[in-house]
Amino acid sequence: MRVLTFGETSGQAWNMARSVDRHGIEVDVVTAKPHRYNYPSNRVIDNPPSTLLEKYYKRSIEFRNWLKDYDVINYWFASTLFPGDLDLRILDKTDTKIIITFRGSDARINRIAESKNIYYSRDIQPKSDAKQTKRLRSLSKYADLAVVGYPELEQYVKPFFEDVVCVPRSIDVEKHNPKYTKNKDSGLTIVHAPSDKNKKGTNSILNGVEKYTSSRDINFRLLESVENEELVQVMRNSDILIDQIRLGTFGVVSLEAMANGTPAMAYIHEDYVRKPVTDIPIINTNPDTITSDIARILSDEIDLHRIAKASRKYVEQNHSLSSVGDKWARVYRGVVDNV
């Protein structure tokens, strides 16, 4: 079986491709342009940048290969190749199966998110609910299956798609050599690397750590526009990662920190996870509690070393390439065999 994935977020398409290889499923990851954090892909269509005419000529050549070479096209982050979803409309008339994989803001509907999460507001996502629902409805006409990367997204997608599957995010656990944070009462190094300051709640994080940075209880590092490999090394040599404190779910960066034995802090909404929040070894924090949560860490009320050990184990069991690859393989075989 040959699969093409169009698009990439946080290296997840690339990890998925590697994870299903042992199942005899060949996946090519194609992106429109190079990823800003330098995640790999098999082909980049619009590189180097070209005129509008050249751009769509290149895409036409690429699409011709899609039609003749692949059994499944997996559209990542709801992005299509041509205006008006022309590629979807053509594929819909062939035997090629179509999957739409949602990763976050491509599915999130503000009205629903605001009703569930007091820390969410429309400034996080400027797209109107009317445009978002119109987009979801349009994509659902052509998709054989929708995939979401975490449970929160199901509530937005299920009203529009007949079949929706949740496949967890994955990381290559084996390439991360954990260092395991030790307990300290001062001199903690805390790193925060926002891809989007507003979504991640960076201002609240800065306010929350200010008291401790001025007293030198912690060394706080704010990293921006850093390639993934460098970020992973910084996290591995830090004591804590602060991910996001507004969205209600943790990101891939938390998983990478946890795989390296670095405890992560994030806001986890109890309705957005399958397990009880207390079963997930992430320090649950939010804009109202981040200052007091850091105080609890400094007073040893929170056992960082225990969380570091539990974090690595959690990622191995729930987010490794092998465990998530099994789920993706079932998705691809199921959609091709109409199971």
C-alpha angles and dihedrals in degrees: 000000000000122000130184121203117199112203138016139228124185093336091296097127090050092049091049091052092052093044095060097044092093088055091061093254115133115208128187117198113212124183132187093228138358114289114254091231092046099248111170129251137173095240137010111202104194098042116150097027113254142184118287091257092050091045094058093040088058090046092050090054090047093049092052087060090050091056096051104031110041139066095195133028113201112196109206121209092002092283119144132195102241137033114269090023089275090161091055092050092051094045090050089067093054135066091256112118119231125214124182113204117198121203107178129292090034087071106023117113112204097215092056095041092051092050091055104035124048092198094055121091136168093258086075092065119023096191110107120241090242092057092044095051091045089053093048091048092049094050092047091063091070107028123103088194141003121216125197126197097219138011098259091070095058093077091059098042105038097071089061106035126061094211122035126173128186114219115180123236116261141209134187097255093182094065092057116083106200120228097185118219116251124219114265135174093206142007095051116167110219122185130197120184110179120193085192118017095203096050092045095048094238096163091055090047092052090050091047096054098038094092092055099041091055090052091044092237087129138025106221121200122192110195123191133178092005121153115247098249092055092046092052091053092049091050092049090056094045129084099224139013120210107206115175131326103190112049100063098234136071125249137224089267088066090054091050091050092047092050087057093051093254114133116235129216119207142142109260118188111213092226092055100063134063095222128056107276090240090061092062111082095223121115101245109221139154140185091280098049108030095099093049092043091057088049089054090052093050091049091052091243085126112054104221096183092054091048091048091056093044091048094059092047092048093053092046091053100040111022109030121125091248097052095042092040090061089057094048091049090055089049094053096043091046095052094045093047093041090237 
